[in-house]
Amino acid sequence: MTTRVLLIRHGATVLSAEDRFAGSTDVLLSDEGRAQARALGERLAGAELSAVFASPMKRTVETASLIATPHGLNPTTADGLREIDHGRWEELTRREVEARFPEEYANWEADPFTFAPAEGESGLSVMARALPVLRQVVVAHAGKTVAVISHKATIRLILCSLLGIDARGYRDRLDQSPACLNALDFKDPVRARLVVYNDISHYAARPAQAHSRLSKWWQ
């Protein structure tokens, strides 16, 4: 028996377009992000979804609602799915953070998995709260298809754990475009196979290319 999880990133926001840190900042979808999420909802209208789960943040709840409505479902929120908290970096651009907190930024670039900025979270902390939520979803909906709407860093960290990828490189080795679709098939709560990754064909003709969001190691 296979359980399919559609792991989805929320649509674009104004702050994501400006490349600002907005993990714990509760921003709304932009008009572009709303159109992206609506397109994904239309794409998934024929899927047999048994439930829709989402981070409690406004941008994920709105994305989840646009996906859930055609199925007559209401999204269930789970705090463990929220985005990583960047602490005092929130709402600043990467250039601003690097200028104001150079040592912190250098440590985070080197290892964003175990290092956290002041008042923020490490990737390890995010993984520790997100994975139990995903396990509960898989156990409760065995043999069915569910949608889980979360955030860029949170999804990448989940995928690192499930696929056995060194999470210290999650920022450079895995991308997640706004309103992208990933699909995972679970044979049990811990064994998963990635069958769709970072798919935005519902609103874009070709995959996006990441530039400023990559670390200096990549550049």
TORPA-4810 file (N, C-alpha, C, O; in nm, 3 decimals):
<nodes>
NODE_1_0.086_-0.120_0.000_0.000_0.000_0.000_0.088_0.124_0.000_0.179_0.137_0.082_M
NODE_2_0.061_0.215_-0.092_0.142_0.336_-0.106_0.061_0.459_-0.067_-0.054_0.476_-0.107_T
NODE_3_0.123_0.545_0.011_0.064_0.673_0.049_0.137_0.783_-0.027_0.259_0.793_-0.018_T
NODE_4_0.065_0.865_-0.099_0.128_0.972_-0.176_0.111_1.106_-0.104_-0.001_1.144_-0.067_R
NODE_5_0.221_1.176_-0.084_0.220_1.309_-0.025_0.262_1.410_-0.131_0.372_1.402_-0.186_V
NODE_6_0.173_1.504_-0.160_0.204_1.614_-0.250_0.260_1.727_-0.163_0.186_1.796_-0.094_L
NODE_7_0.391_1.744_-0.168_0.460_1.841_-0.085_0.478_1.969_-0.166_0.548_1.969_-0.268_L
NODE_8_0.415_2.076_-0.121_0.399_2.197_-0.203_0.453_2.320_-0.130_0.426_2.340_-0.012_I
NODE_9_0.527_2.401_-0.202_0.566_2.530_-0.147_0.458_2.634_-0.178_0.394_2.627_-0.282_R
NODE_10_0.439_2.729_-0.088_0.342_2.837_-0.110_0.383_2.923_-0.230_0.498_2.918_-0.274_H
NODE_11_0.290_3.000_-0.280_0.317_3.090_-0.391_0.404_3.208_-0.350_0.435_3.226_-0.232_G
NODE_12_0.444_3.287_-0.447_0.536_3.399_-0.424_0.472_3.507_-0.336_0.350_3.527_-0.335_A
NODE_13_0.559_3.577_-0.262_0.519_3.692_-0.182_0.603_3.811_-0.226_0.700_3.795_-0.301_T
NODE_14_0.568_3.929_-0.180_0.646_4.049_-0.213_0.787_4.035_-0.157_0.884_4.071_-0.224_V
NODE_15_0.800_3.984_-0.035_0.932_3.973_0.027_1.018_3.867_-0.041_1.139_3.884_-0.051_L
NODE_16_0.957_3.759_-0.088_1.037_3.658_-0.158_1.088_3.714_-0.291_1.198_3.680_-0.334_S
NODE_17_1.008_3.797_-0.355_1.051_3.858_-0.481_1.168_3.954_-0.459_1.252_3.971_-0.547_A
NODE_18_1.173_4.016_-0.341_1.281_4.109_-0.308_1.401_4.038_-0.245_1.498_4.104_-0.207_E
NODE_19_1.396_3.906_-0.234_1.503_3.826_-0.175_1.532_3.870_-0.032_1.648_3.885_0.008_D
NODE_20_1.426_3.889_0.046_1.438_3.922_0.188_1.413_3.798_0.273_1.337_3.709_0.234_R
NODE_21_1.476_3.793_0.389_1.449_3.685_0.482_1.310_3.705_0.540_1.281_3.808_0.600_F
NODE_22_1.224_3.606_0.521_1.085_3.620_0.565_1.033_3.487_0.618_0.921_3.447_0.586_A
NODE_23_1.114_3.419_0.698_1.071_3.290_0.750_0.955_3.301_0.847_0.850_3.242_0.824_G
NODE_24_0.975_3.376_0.956_0.869_3.388_1.056_0.782_3.511_1.034_0.686_3.533_1.109_S
NODE_25_0.814_3.591_0.933_0.733_3.708_0.902_0.608_3.662_0.827_0.617_3.596_0.724_T
NODE_26_0.492_3.697_0.881_0.366_3.641_0.829_0.312_3.725_0.714_0.214_3.797_0.730_D
NODE_27_0.377_3.715_0.599_0.338_3.795_0.483_0.231_3.723_0.401_0.215_3.601_0.411_V
NODE_28_0.159_3.800_0.322_0.056_3.746_0.234_0.115_3.707_0.098_0.226_3.748_0.065_L
NODE_29_0.042_3.630_0.023_0.080_3.605_-0.115_0.071_3.735_-0.195_-0.014_3.820_-0.169_L
NODE_30_0.160_3.749_-0.292_0.146_3.859_-0.388_0.042_3.817_-0.493_-0.002_3.703_-0.493_S
NODE_31_0.004_3.909_-0.579_-0.088_3.874_-0.687_-0.029_3.762_-0.773_-0.100_3.670_-0.815_D
NODE_32_0.101_3.770_-0.798_0.167_3.665_-0.876_0.160_3.532_-0.803_0.132_3.429_-0.864_E
NODE_33_0.186_3.534_-0.672_0.181_3.411_-0.594_0.043_3.349_-0.589_0.027_3.227_-0.589_G
NODE_34_-0.059_3.436_-0.584_-0.197_3.388_-0.584_-0.230_3.322_-0.718_-0.298_3.219_-0.721_R
NODE_35_-0.183_3.379_-0.826_-0.206_3.320_-0.958_-0.133_3.186_-0.971_-0.187_3.092_-1.030_A
NODE_36_-0.013_3.177_-0.916_0.062_3.052_-0.918_-0.013_2.942_-0.841_-0.026_2.830_-0.889_Q
NODE_37_-0.060_2.977_-0.723_-0.131_2.879_-0.640_-0.263_2.838_-0.703_-0.303_2.721_-0.696_A
NODE_38_-0.330_2.934_-0.765_-0.457_2.902_-0.832_-0.433_2.806_-0.949_-0.512_2.715_-0.973_R
NODE_39_-0.324_2.828_-1.022_-0.290_2.738_-1.134_-0.261_2.598_-1.085_-0.300_2.500_-1.149_A
NODE_40_-0.193_2.587_-0.971_-0.166_2.455_-0.915_-0.295_2.390_-0.867_-0.314_2.269_-0.883_L
NODE_41_-0.384_2.469_-0.808_-0.513_2.416_-0.766_-0.592_2.359_-0.882_-0.655_2.254_-0.870_G
NODE_42_-0.588_2.429_-0.996_-0.656_2.381_-1.116_-0.591_2.252_-1.167_-0.660_2.161_-1.212_E
NODE_43_-0.461_2.246_-1.160_-0.389_2.125_-1.203_-0.427_2.004_-1.119_-0.437_1.893_-1.170_R
NODE_44_-0.447_2.027_-0.989_-0.474_1.916_-0.897_-0.623_1.892_-0.875_-0.661_1.810_-0.792_L
NODE_45_-0.707_1.963_-0.949_-0.852_1.951_-0.928_-0.902_1.808_-0.951_-1.001_1.767_-0.889_A
NODE_46_-0.836_1.734_-1.038_-0.879_1.597_-1.065_-0.815_1.493_-0.976_-0.848_1.375_-0.985_G
NODE_47_-0.725_1.534_-0.890_-0.662_1.439_-0.798_-0.759_1.401_-0.687_-0.846_1.480_-0.649_A
NODE_48_-0.744_1.282_-0.635_-0.831_1.236_-0.526_-0.763_1.265_-0.392_-0.703_1.177_-0.331_E
NODE_49_-0.774_1.389_-0.350_-0.713_1.429_-0.223_-0.804_1.392_-0.107_-0.924_1.420_-0.109_L
NODE_50_-0.745_1.331_-0.006_-0.824_1.297_0.112_-0.810_1.401_0.222_-0.894_1.409_0.312_S
NODE_51_-0.704_1.481_0.216_-0.684_1.585_0.318_-0.580_1.685_0.268_-0.498_1.653_0.181_A
NODE_52_-0.584_1.806_0.324_-0.487_1.910_0.293_-0.435_1.967_0.425_-0.513_2.009_0.511_V
NODE_53_-0.303_1.968_0.440_-0.239_2.020_0.560_-0.153_2.140_0.522_-0.103_2.148_0.410_F
NODE_54_-0.135_2.233_0.618_-0.058_2.353_0.587_0.006_2.409_0.712_-0.042_2.391_0.823_A
NODE_55_0.116_2.478_0.690_0.173_2.565_0.792_0.067_2.669_0.829_-0.015_2.705_0.744_S
NODE_56_0.066_2.719_0.952_-0.037_2.817_0.991_-0.013_2.958_0.940_-0.091_3.047_0.972_P
NODE_57_0.092_2.980_0.862_0.122_3.115_0.814_0.027_3.154_0.700_-0.021_3.068_0.627_M
NODE_58_0.001_3.282_0.686_-0.100_3.330_0.591_-0.073_3.286_0.448_-0.166_3.248_0.376_K
NODE_59_0.052_3.290_0.406_0.085_3.256_0.268_0.064_3.109_0.237_0.031_3.073_0.124_R
NODE_60_0.083_3.023_0.338_0.060_2.880_0.317_-0.088_2.846_0.328_-0.138_2.762_0.254_T
NODE_61_-0.156_2.909_0.420_-0.299_2.882_0.437_-0.376_2.925_0.312_-0.466_2.853_0.268_V
NODE_62_-0.341_3.039_0.254_-0.411_3.083_0.132_-0.380_2.989_0.015_-0.469_2.954_-0.062_E
NODE_63_-0.254_2.949_0.002_-0.218_2.853_-0.102_-0.295_2.722_-0.082_-0.349_2.666_-0.178_T
NODE_64_-0.299_2.675_0.042_-0.369_2.550_0.072_-0.519_2.561_0.042_-0.579_2.465_-0.007_A
NODE_65_-0.577_2.675_0.069_-0.720_2.693_0.044_-0.751_2.687_-0.105_-0.853_2.630_-0.146_S
NODE_66_-0.664_2.746_-0.188_-0.685_2.742_-0.333_-0.672_2.600_-0.388_-0.731_2.568_-0.491_L
NODE_67_-0.596_2.516_-0.320_-0.582_2.376_-0.360_-0.695_2.290_-0.304_-0.742_2.198_-0.370_I
NODE_68_-0.739_2.321_-0.183_-0.839_2.239_-0.115_-0.981_2.263_-0.163_-1.062_2.170_-0.165_A
NODE_69_-1.014_2.386_-0.201_-1.151_2.423_-0.235_-1.216_2.335_-0.342_-1.331_2.294_-0.323_T
NODE_70_-1.148_2.305_-0.453_-1.212_2.219_-0.554_-1.249_2.080_-0.503_-1.331_2.011_-0.564_P
NODE_71_-1.190_2.039_-0.391_-1.215_1.906_-0.334_-1.313_1.910_-0.217_-1.342_1.807_-0.155_H
NODE_72_-1.364_2.030_-0.188_-1.456_2.044_-0.075_-1.389_2.020_0.059_-1.453_1.977_0.154_G
NODE_73_-1.258_2.049_0.066_-1.183_2.027_0.189_-1.144_2.159_0.254_-1.135_2.262_0.187_L
NODE_74_-1.121_2.155_0.385_-1.067_2.268_0.458_-0.926_2.232_0.505_-0.907_2.124_0.561_N
NODE_75_-0.827_2.318_0.483_-0.692_2.286_0.527_-0.681_2.273_0.679_-0.744_2.348_0.754_P
NODE_76_-0.603_2.177_0.723_-0.569_2.159_0.864_-0.429_2.216_0.886_-0.335_2.178_0.817_T
NODE_77_-0.415_2.306_0.982_-0.284_2.367_1.006_-0.203_2.287_1.108_-0.258_2.226_1.200_T
NODE_78_-0.073_2.288_1.089_0.020_2.219_1.180_0.141_2.309_1.199_0.209_2.343_1.102_A
NODE_79_0.169_2.348_1.322_0.275_2.443_1.351_0.412_2.392_1.309_0.499_2.471_1.273_D
NODE_80_0.432_2.261_1.312_0.562_2.205_1.275_0.600_2.229_1.131_0.716_2.213_1.095_G
NODE_81_0.503_2.266_1.046_0.529_2.289_0.904_0.569_2.433_0.872_0.596_2.465_0.757_L
NODE_82_0.572_2.521_0.974_0.605_2.661_0.946_0.749_2.675_0.899_0.829_2.582_0.909_R
NODE_83_0.779_2.794_0.848_0.911_2.820_0.791_1.014_2.846_0.900_0.980_2.880_1.013_E
NODE_84_1.140_2.828_0.865_1.250_2.855_0.956_1.247_3.001_1.001_1.218_3.091_0.922_I
NODE_85_1.277_3.022_1.127_1.279_3.157_1.186_1.421_3.211_1.175_1.515_3.152_1.229_D
NODE_86_1.438_3.323_1.105_1.570_3.382_1.089_1.603_3.485_1.196_1.701_3.558_1.184_H
NODE_87_1.522_3.492_1.301_1.553_3.579_1.414_1.566_3.724_1.373_1.478_3.779_1.307_G
NODE_88_1.677_3.788_1.413_1.694_3.931_1.389_1.722_3.964_1.242_1.733_4.082_1.205_R
NODE_89_1.734_3.861_1.158_1.753_3.886_1.015_1.621_3.908_0.941_1.621_3.952_0.826_W
NODE_90_1.511_3.878_1.005_1.382_3.884_0.938_1.357_4.018_0.870_1.378_4.124_0.929_E
NODE_91_1.310_4.012_0.744_1.273_4.125_0.659_1.393_4.202_0.604_1.375_4.300_0.532_E
NODE_92_1.515_4.160_0.637_1.634_4.223_0.580_1.675_4.150_0.453_1.647_4.031_0.437_L
NODE_93_1.740_4.220_0.361_1.796_4.154_0.243_1.924_4.083_0.283_1.980_4.108_0.390_T
NODE_94_1.970_3.995_0.197_2.094_3.923_0.226_2.213_4.018_0.234_2.302_3.999_0.318_R
NODE_95_2.217_4.118_0.150_2.325_4.216_0.156_2.324_4.291_0.289_2.429_4.317_0.347_R
NODE_96_2.205_4.327_0.336_2.193_4.397_0.464_2.241_4.309_0.579_2.311_4.356_0.668_E
NODE_97_2.203_4.182_0.576_2.245_4.090_0.682_2.397_4.073_0.681_2.460_4.077_0.786_V
NODE_98_2.454_4.055_0.563_2.599_4.036_0.553_2.674_4.159_0.602_2.782_4.146_0.660_E
NODE_99_2.619_4.278_0.578_2.685_4.401_0.622_2.672_4.422_0.773_2.767_4.467_0.838_A
NODE_100_2.555_4.391_0.829_2.532_4.418_0.972_2.586_4.307_1.062_2.636_4.334_1.171_R
NODE_101_2.576_4.183_1.015_2.615_4.070_1.099_2.710_3.978_1.021_2.676_3.863_0.994_F
NODE_102_2.828_4.028_0.984_2.917_3.950_0.896_2.960_3.815_0.953_2.964_3.717_0.879_P
NODE_103_2.992_3.809_1.080_3.036_3.681_1.138_2.922_3.580_1.143_2.940_3.463_1.111_E
NODE_104_2.805_3.627_1.184_2.688_3.540_1.187_2.656_3.486_1.049_2.629_3.367_1.031_E
NODE_105_2.659_3.576_0.951_2.624_3.536_0.815_2.725_3.435_0.760_2.686_3.339_0.692_Y
NODE_106_2.852_3.456_0.789_2.955_3.363_0.742_2.937_3.224_0.804_2.952_3.123_0.735_A
NODE_107_2.904_3.219_0.933_2.880_3.090_0.999_2.757_3.020_0.943_2.756_2.898_0.927_N
NODE_108_2.654_3.098_0.912_2.530_3.041_0.855_2.554_2.989_0.714_2.504_2.883_0.677_W
NODE_109_2.630_3.063_0.635_2.662_3.018_0.499_2.740_2.887_0.503_2.718_2.799_0.420_E
NODE_110_2.831_2.874_0.600_2.914_2.753_0.610_2.834_2.633_0.656_2.858_2.521_0.611_A
NODE_111_2.738_2.655_0.746_2.661_2.542_0.800_2.525_2.589_0.849_2.506_2.610_0.969_D
NODE_112_2.428_2.605_0.757_2.295_2.650_0.798_2.213_2.541_0.868_2.102_2.567_0.914_P
NODE_113_2.268_2.422_0.875_2.195_2.312_0.939_2.206_2.317_1.090_2.106_2.301_1.160_F
NODE_114_2.327_2.339_1.142_2.344_2.339_1.288_2.359_2.479_1.346_2.342_2.498_1.467_T
NODE_115_2.390_2.579_1.262_2.405_2.715_1.312_2.275_2.793_1.295_2.204_2.778_1.195_F
NODE_116_2.243_2.877_1.394_2.125_2.963_1.386_2.164_3.106_1.417_2.244_3.129_1.508_A
NODE_117_2.109_3.205_1.345_2.134_3.346_1.380_2.068_3.377_1.514_1.982_3.303_1.560_P
NODE_118_2.109_3.486_1.575_2.053_3.525_1.705_1.901_3.533_1.698_1.844_3.594_1.607_A
NODE_119_1.837_3.469_1.794_1.690_3.466_1.807_1.623_3.382_1.699_1.501_3.382_1.687_E
NODE_120_1.703_3.310_1.619_1.646_3.230_1.511_1.660_3.081_1.534_1.693_3.036_1.643_G
NODE_121_1.634_3.004_1.427_1.637_2.859_1.432_1.744_2.803_1.340_1.779_2.864_1.239_E
NODE_122_1.796_2.688_1.376_1.883_2.613_1.286_1.799_2.521_1.198_1.682_2.495_1.227_S
NODE_123_1.860_2.473_1.090_1.790_2.375_1.007_1.758_2.250_1.085_1.654_2.187_1.063_G
NODE_124_1.845_2.213_1.176_1.821_2.094_1.259_1.693_2.109_1.340_1.616_2.014_1.352_L
NODE_125_1.671_2.227_1.395_1.549_2.251_1.473_1.424_2.240_1.387_1.322_2.187_1.430_S
NODE_126_1.433_2.291_1.265_1.319_2.283_1.173_1.289_2.137_1.139_1.173_2.095_1.141_V
NODE_127_1.393_2.060_1.109_1.374_1.919_1.075_1.311_1.843_1.191_1.226_1.756_1.172_M
NODE_128_1.354_1.877_1.313_1.304_1.807_1.432_1.155_1.829_1.455_1.088_1.742_1.511_A
NODE_129_1.102_1.944_1.413_0.959_1.968_1.433_0.875_1.930_1.311_0.757_1.898_1.325_R
NODE_130_0.935_1.933_1.192_0.858_1.906_1.070_0.840_1.756_1.043_0.732_1.714_1.001_A
NODE_131_0.944_1.677_1.065_0.936_1.534_1.033_0.828_1.460_1.111_0.758_1.377_1.053_L
NODE_132_0.811_1.486_1.242_0.702_1.418_1.313_0.564_1.450_1.257_0.476_1.364_1.257_P
NODE_133_0.544_1.574_1.209_0.416_1.610_1.148_0.393_1.527_1.022_0.284_1.473_1.001_V
NODE_134_0.496_1.517_0.939_0.482_1.441_0.815_0.455_1.293_0.845_0.374_1.230_0.777_L
NODE_135_0.521_1.240_0.945_0.497_1.100_0.983_0.351_1.080_1.025_0.287_0.983_0.985_R
NODE_136_0.300_1.172_1.105_0.160_1.161_1.150_0.064_1.166_1.032_-0.036_1.093_1.029_Q
NODE_137_0.093_1.250_0.935_0.009_1.261_0.816_0.008_1.129_0.740_-0.097_1.081_0.699_V
NODE_138_0.126_1.070_0.720_0.137_0.945_0.645_0.065_0.832_0.718_-0.005_0.752_0.656_V
NODE_139_0.081_0.824_0.848_0.017_0.718_0.927_-0.135_0.733_0.925_-0.207_0.634_0.912_V
NODE_140_-0.183_0.856_0.937_-0.328_0.879_0.945_-0.399_0.863_0.811_-0.520_0.846_0.807_A
NODE_141_-0.324_0.869_0.699_-0.386_0.863_0.567_-0.323_0.755_0.480_-0.299_0.775_0.361_H
NODE_142_-0.296_0.642_0.541_-0.231_0.532_0.471_-0.309_0.492_0.346_-0.431_0.474_0.350_A
NODE_143_-0.238_0.479_0.235_-0.300_0.436_0.110_-0.374_0.545_0.035_-0.437_0.518_-0.067_G
NODE_144_-0.367_0.669_0.083_-0.440_0.779_0.020_-0.343_0.885_-0.032_-0.221_0.872_-0.019_K
NODE_145_-0.398_0.991_-0.089_-0.318_1.103_-0.137_-0.353_1.226_-0.056_-0.470_1.261_-0.042_T
NODE_146_-0.252_1.293_-0.003_-0.273_1.413_0.076_-0.181_1.524_0.024_-0.075_1.496_-0.032_V
NODE_147_-0.221_1.648_0.044_-0.139_1.763_0.010_-0.086_1.826_0.138_-0.160_1.843_0.235_A
NODE_148_0.041_1.861_0.137_0.105_1.928_0.251_0.171_2.054_0.198_0.262_2.047_0.116_V
NODE_149_0.124_2.170_0.245_0.176_2.297_0.195_0.266_2.359_0.301_0.223_2.385_0.414_I
NODE_150_0.390_2.383_0.264_0.488_2.434_0.358_0.575_2.540_0.291_0.527_2.614_0.205_S
NODE_151_0.702_2.547_0.329_0.790_2.656_0.289_0.921_2.604_0.231_0.952_2.485_0.239_H
NODE_152_0.995_2.695_0.171_1.115_2.657_0.096_1.217_2.581_0.181_1.253_2.468_0.147_K
NODE_153_1.264_2.641_0.290_1.365_2.574_0.372_1.310_2.448_0.437_1.377_2.345_0.441_A
NODE_154_1.189_2.455_0.487_1.129_2.340_0.556_1.117_2.221_0.462_1.151_2.109_0.499_T
NODE_155_1.070_2.244_0.341_1.057_2.135_0.244_1.193_2.078_0.208_1.209_1.956_0.201_I
NODE_156_1.291_2.164_0.185_1.424_2.115_0.148_1.485_2.030_0.259_1.550_1.929_0.232_R
NODE_157_1.463_2.069_0.383_1.516_1.992_0.496_1.443_1.857_0.510_1.506_1.756_0.541_L
NODE_158_1.313_1.856_0.486_1.238_1.730_0.487_1.293_1.637_0.380_1.316_1.519_0.407_I
NODE_159_1.315_1.689_0.260_1.365_1.606_0.151_1.505_1.554_0.180_1.535_1.439_0.149_L
NODE_160_1.590_1.636_0.240_1.724_1.589_0.277_1.715_1.468_0.368_1.786_1.370_0.348_C
NODE_161_1.629_1.475_0.468_1.615_1.364_0.561_1.563_1.239_0.492_1.618_1.130_0.512_S
NODE_162_1.460_1.253_0.412_1.397_1.137_0.348_1.486_1.073_0.242_1.480_0.952_0.220_L
NODE_163_1.569_1.156_0.176_1.650_1.105_0.065_1.794_1.076_0.104_1.873_1.030_0.021_L
NODE_164_1.830_1.103_0.229_1.965_1.074_0.274_2.068_1.172_0.221_2.183_1.133_0.197_G
NODE_165_2.031_1.298_0.201_2.122_1.402_0.153_2.178_1.478_0.273_2.105_1.507_0.368_I
NODE_166_2.308_1.511_0.269_2.370_1.588_0.376_2.298_1.723_0.388_2.306_1.806_0.297_D
NODE_167_2.229_1.745_0.499_2.147_1.865_0.515_2.228_1.993_0.526_2.172_2.102_0.514_A
NODE_168_2.358_1.983_0.548_2.439_2.106_0.553_2.440_2.177_0.417_2.467_2.297_0.410_R
NODE_169_2.412_2.105_0.312_2.411_2.165_0.180_2.272_2.189_0.124_2.257_2.205_0.003_G
NODE_170_2.171_2.192_0.210_2.034_2.198_0.158_2.007_2.324_0.077_1.927_2.321_-0.016_Y
NODE_171_2.072_2.435_0.110_2.044_2.561_0.039_2.095_2.558_-0.104_2.032_2.617_-0.192_R
NODE_172_2.205_2.493_-0.129_2.264_2.493_-0.263_2.225_2.372_-0.346_2.221_2.380_-0.469_D
NODE_173_2.196_2.260_-0.282_2.174_2.136_-0.357_2.028_2.111_-0.392_1.999_2.030_-0.481_R
NODE_174_1.937_2.178_-0.325_1.795_2.159_-0.353_1.728_2.295_-0.369_1.745_2.383_-0.285_L
NODE_175_1.653_2.311_-0.475_1.578_2.435_-0.496_1.429_2.406_-0.480_1.385_2.292_-0.497_D
NODE_176_1.354_2.509_-0.448_1.208_2.501_-0.440_1.151_2.633_-0.490_1.160_2.735_-0.422_Q
NODE_177_1.091_2.630_-0.607_1.031_2.750_-0.664_0.896_2.777_-0.600_0.836_2.686_-0.543_S
NODE_178_0.846_2.900_-0.607_0.713_2.930_-0.552_0.606_2.841_-0.614_0.606_2.817_-0.735_P
NODE_179_0.516_2.792_-0.531_0.403_2.708_-0.574_0.446_2.586_-0.653_0.376_2.542_-0.744_A
NODE_180_0.562_2.531_-0.619_0.609_2.411_-0.688_0.546_2.286_-0.629_0.501_2.284_-0.514_C
NODE_181_0.543_2.182_-0.711_0.487_2.054_-0.671_0.598_1.950_-0.659_0.679_1.932_-0.750_L
NODE_182_0.600_1.882_-0.544_0.683_1.763_-0.523_0.588_1.650_-0.486_0.487_1.673_-0.420_N
NODE_183_0.619_1.530_-0.528_0.536_1.414_-0.491_0.625_1.304_-0.434_0.727_1.268_-0.492_A
NODE_184_0.584_1.253_-0.320_0.657_1.146_-0.251_0.563_1.028_-0.229_0.451_1.044_-0.182_L
NODE_185_0.610_0.910_-0.264_0.535_0.788_-0.236_0.597_0.717_-0.117_0.716_0.685_-0.118_D
NODE_186_0.517_0.693_-0.015_0.563_0.628_0.108_0.514_0.483_0.112_0.395_0.458_0.097_F
NODE_187_0.606_0.389_0.132_0.570_0.250_0.156_0.542_0.226_0.303_0.467_0.135_0.339_K
NODE_188_0.602_0.308_0.388_0.576_0.309_0.532_0.614_0.449_0.580_0.658_0.530_0.498_D
NODE_189_0.600_0.481_0.707_0.624_0.618_0.752_0.766_0.670_0.734_0.788_0.791_0.746_P
NODE_190_0.863_0.584_0.707_1.002_0.632_0.697_1.065_0.607_0.560_1.168_0.666_0.529_V
NODE_191_1.007_0.522_0.479_1.065_0.492_0.347_0.983_0.560_0.238_0.866_0.529_0.216_R
NODE_192_1.050_0.656_0.170_0.980_0.735_0.068_1.060_0.739_-0.061_1.182_0.731_-0.060_A
NODE_193_0.988_0.753_-0.171_1.049_0.765_-0.303_1.001_0.894_-0.366_0.880_0.917_-0.375_R
NODE_194_1.094_0.979_-0.409_1.060_1.105_-0.473_1.026_1.081_-0.620_1.110_1.033_-0.696_L
NODE_195_0.904_1.113_-0.660_0.860_1.086_-0.798_0.836_1.213_-0.879_0.835_1.209_-1.002_V
NODE_196_0.816_1.326_-0.812_0.805_1.456_-0.880_0.881_1.557_-0.795_0.869_1.557_-0.672_V
NODE_197_0.960_1.643_-0.862_1.041_1.739_-0.786_1.036_1.879_-0.847_1.059_1.897_-0.967_Y
NODE_198_1.005_1.977_-0.764_1.013_2.120_-0.799_0.946_2.149_-0.934_1.001_2.222_-1.017_N
NODE_199_0.829_2.093_-0.955_0.757_2.106_-1.082_0.670_2.231_-1.081_0.580_2.244_-0.998_D
NODE_200_0.696_2.322_-1.175_0.614_2.444_-1.187_0.553_2.455_-1.327_0.523_2.565_-1.375_I
NODE_201_0.535_2.341_-1.391_0.482_2.342_-1.529_0.339_2.394_-1.536_0.291_2.424_-1.646_S
NODE_202_0.270_2.407_-1.422_0.134_2.461_-1.423_0.133_2.613_-1.447_0.029_2.669_-1.479_H
NODE_203_0.249_2.679_-1.430_0.251_2.822_-1.459_0.376_2.869_-1.533_0.385_2.987_-1.569_Y
NODE_204_0.471_2.783_-1.556_0.594_2.824_-1.624_0.633_2.723_-1.730_0.614_2.603_-1.713_A
NODE_205_0.688_2.773_-1.839_0.725_2.685_-1.950_0.857_2.614_-1.926_0.885_2.511_-1.989_A
NODE_206_0.940_2.668_-1.836_1.069_2.607_-1.810_1.106_2.626_-1.663_1.054_2.717_-1.598_R
NODE_207_1.194_2.543_-1.609_1.233_2.556_-1.468_1.300_2.690_-1.440_1.365_2.748_-1.527_P
NODE_208_1.282_2.739_-1.317_1.346_2.864_-1.276_1.495_2.841_-1.252_1.538_2.728_-1.227_A
NODE_209_1.573_2.948_-1.259_1.715_2.941_-1.229_1.743_3.025_-1.105_1.706_3.143_-1.100_Q
NODE_210_1.807_2.966_-1.005_1.840_3.037_-0.882_1.970_3.114_-0.900_2.063_3.065_-0.964_A
NODE_211_1.976_3.236_-0.844_2.097_3.317_-0.856_2.137_3.370_-0.718_2.224_3.314_-0.653_H
NODE_212_2.074_3.478_-0.675_2.116_3.546_-0.553_2.093_3.465_-0.426_2.153_3.493_-0.323_S
NODE_213_2.006_3.365_-0.432_1.975_3.289_-0.312_2.077_3.178_-0.283_2.067_3.110_-0.181_R
NODE_214_2.174_3.161_-0.370_2.277_3.059_-0.349_2.390_3.114_-0.265_2.412_3.236_-0.260_L
NODE_215_2.463_3.025_-0.199_2.573_3.070_-0.114_2.696_3.102_-0.197_2.700_3.073_-0.317_S
NODE_216_2.796_3.162_-0.133_2.921_3.194_-0.203_2.993_3.067_-0.247_3.069_3.070_-0.344_K
NODE_217_2.970_2.957_-0.178_3.031_2.830_-0.216_2.990_2.793_-0.358_3.073_2.747_-0.437_W
NODE_218_2.862_2.813_-0.393_2.813_2.780_-0.526_2.868_2.878_-0.629_2.910_2.839_-0.737_W
NODE_219_2.868_3.005_-0.595_2.910_3.109_-0.689_3.060_3.100_-0.717_3.113_3.179_-0.795_Q
</nodes>
